[in-house]
Amino acid sequence: MSKKKPEVIETPFGRPTLYKKEYCQMLIDHMESGLSFMSFAGVVSVSYDTVHEWAKIHSDFSVAKGQGRSKQLLWDEKLLNKGSEGKQRGYNAAAHKWKMANAHKWTDRVEHTERAPKNMSDEEILQEARSIIELIENKDKQ
């Protein structure tokens, strides 16, 4: 039994692509079951770099990636709820936390975006801090 060769889409330059339009729905279905965008490369037997490039080149695949990520997040959050309620046998909270951090950029740390201007000297920053402390102390006295 021989393997059927994948249909190729001709491009105006370079090597023909192995991309197929049906990969869009396949990607959404794949990610809807909690699997990652990167692992989809294994499903279609290409490298991660290839599916990443497809998302850049083919707008329909990029849209499918976004839809898939939303469905993946939904699957992960449902699993989180089941696990936290004790309704999921074998649930590993630590493993799930790592997945959420890596796949969905969840973090337990707060990013502070306000910073002192780079052109302020240490003495100017210290003076500004003292002014703020004084304002807070005066407000507490009122």
C-alpha positions in Angstrom: 0.0 0.0 0.0 1.6 3.3 -1.1 1.2 6.6 0.6 -0.8 9.2 -1.3 1.4 12.2 -2.0 0.1 15.5 -0.6 -1.3 17.9 -3.0 1.0 20.9 -3.5 0.1 24.5 -4.0 2.4 26.2 -6.6 4.1 29.4 -5.5 5.6 31.9 -7.8 9.1 31.3 -6.4 10.9 28.8 -4.3 9.8 25.3 -3.3 6.1 24.3 -3.6 4.3 24.5 -0.3 2.6 21.5 1.3 -0.1 23.8 2.7 -3.7 22.7 2.2 -6.8 24.8 2.9 -8.3 21.9 4.8 -5.6 22.3 7.4 -7.5 25.3 8.8 -10.4 23.2 10.1 -8.0 20.4 11.1 -6.0 22.9 13.2 -9.1 24.3 14.9 -10.3 20.7 15.8 -6.8 19.8 17.0 -6.5 22.8 19.3 -10.1 22.4 20.5 -9.0 19.2 22.3 -6.4 21.1 24.3 -3.5 20.4 22.0 -1.0 23.0 21.0 -0.4 24.8 17.7 3.2 23.5 17.7 2.0 19.8 18.0 -0.2 20.3 14.9 3.0 20.2 12.9 3.4 16.6 13.9 -0.2 15.8 12.7 0.6 17.1 9.2 4.2 15.8 9.2 6.0 19.1 8.9 8.2 21.1 11.2 7.0 23.7 13.6 8.8 26.3 11.6 6.7 25.3 8.6 3.3 25.8 10.3 4.6 29.1 11.8 5.5 30.2 8.3 2.0 29.1 7.0 0.4 31.3 9.7 2.4 34.3 8.3 1.7 33.6 4.7 -1.8 32.3 4.6 -4.3 34.6 6.3 -7.0 31.8 6.6 -4.5 29.7 8.5 -3.6 32.6 10.7 -7.3 33.1 11.5 -7.7 29.4 12.2 -4.7 29.6 14.6 -6.5 32.4 16.5 -9.7 30.5 16.7 -7.9 27.4 17.7 -6.1 29.2 20.5 -9.4 30.5 21.8 -10.8 26.9 21.8 -7.6 25.6 23.4 -8.0 28.2 26.2 -11.6 27.2 26.7 -10.6 23.5 27.0 -7.8 24.4 29.4 -10.1 26.5 31.6 -12.8 23.8 31.7 -10.1 21.3 32.8 -8.9 23.8 35.4 -12.4 24.1 36.8 -12.9 20.3 36.9 -9.5 19.9 38.6 -10.1 22.6 41.2 -13.5 21.0 42.0 -11.9 17.6 42.4 -14.0 16.3 39.5 -11.0 15.3 37.2 -9.3 12.1 38.1 -5.5 12.3 37.9 -5.5 16.1 37.7 -2.0 17.5 38.1 -2.4 21.2 39.2 1.4 21.9 38.9 1.5 20.5 35.3 -1.6 22.5 34.4 -0.1 25.7 35.8 3.0 25.2 33.6 0.8 24.7 30.6 -1.2 27.8 31.3 1.9 29.8 31.7 3.5 28.6 28.5 0.5 28.2 26.2 -1.5 31.2 27.4 1.0 33.5 29.0 -0.6 33.2 32.5 1.6 34.6 35.2 1.4 35.1 39.0 3.5 38.2 38.9 2.2 41.7 38.2 4.1 43.7 35.6 4.6 47.4 36.5 4.8 49.6 33.5 5.4 53.0 35.1 9.1 53.7 35.4 11.1 56.7 36.3 12.3 58.6 33.3 15.8 57.6 32.2 17.1 61.1 32.4 16.3 61.5 36.1 19.3 61.2 38.4 19.2 59.0 41.5 18.9 62.1 43.7 15.9 63.4 41.6 14.2 60.0 41.9 14.8 60.0 45.7 13.4 63.5 46.0 10.3 62.5 44.0 9.8 59.5 46.3 10.1 61.8 49.4 7.5 64.1 47.9 5.1 61.2 47.4 5.6 59.9 50.9 5.0 63.4 52.3 1.7 63.7 50.3 0.6 60.3 51.6 1.4 61.2 55.2 -0.4 64.5 54.9 -3.5 62.8 53.5 -3.5 60.3 56.4 -3.5 63.2 58.9 -6.6 64.7 57.4 
